Amino acid sequence: MALERASMPVGIVVRRTPGVTRWAKWAWKVVAVLPGAPPANWRELRREGESVEYHAATLTLDLWSTDTEAYRVALAAKTPGVVVVLRDEPDPAQDVPWRPEIITASPYEGQDYMDSGDGLIELVPMPLSMIGWVRDFIAQHHVEEAFIKRKRDRKRIDLVEDGKGDARIRQLSDVYRAPHGGNQGDVH
């Protein structure tokens, strides 16, 4: 089976609102994605008081024929979504603390990024046009894989190997064996 890929440019919309604590001047959140968006670099889209929405960047969303099962899981969610990852901006001269880096439609890959906790990671609802695009890709490339039950190996697991420990350790008694009898600590 040949590896197939489909790509779409996707704009990342980030909202900046005033922080609610004295330690964070601003709160940042990825609030939407724009399928088919042109390139952008923190272009202001809307302002309401101190809250501002930016078209932060346009990233490429890639779909791979080997990941169609993951995309099926994403579409089966109550609210189908994509995961957007923003990393810390390394250049202190920049006005914004984030750099959009990754977008994925795979909830498995997205969970890996969420588990890392590195950066600002958001699950953003997919627009209807993107849902249709992903659904069409799945219909074209998904191959159902038969479940194959793993067979248990024939090794006997009911045997008792008392005193056997790490074979690399050479000594008269095994370090894992409990002491037997003796005068130390015996209470009669």
Secondary structure, 3 states (H helix, E strand, C coil): CCCCEEEEEEEEEEEEEEEEECCEEEEEEEEEEEECCCCCCCEEEEEECCEEEEEEEEEEEEEEHHHHHHHHHHHHCCCCEEEEEEEECCCCCCCCCEEEEEEECCHHHHHHHHHHCCCEEEEEECCHHHHHHHHHHHHHHCCCCCCCCCCCCCCCCCCCCCCCCCCCCCCCCCCCCCCCCCCCCCCC
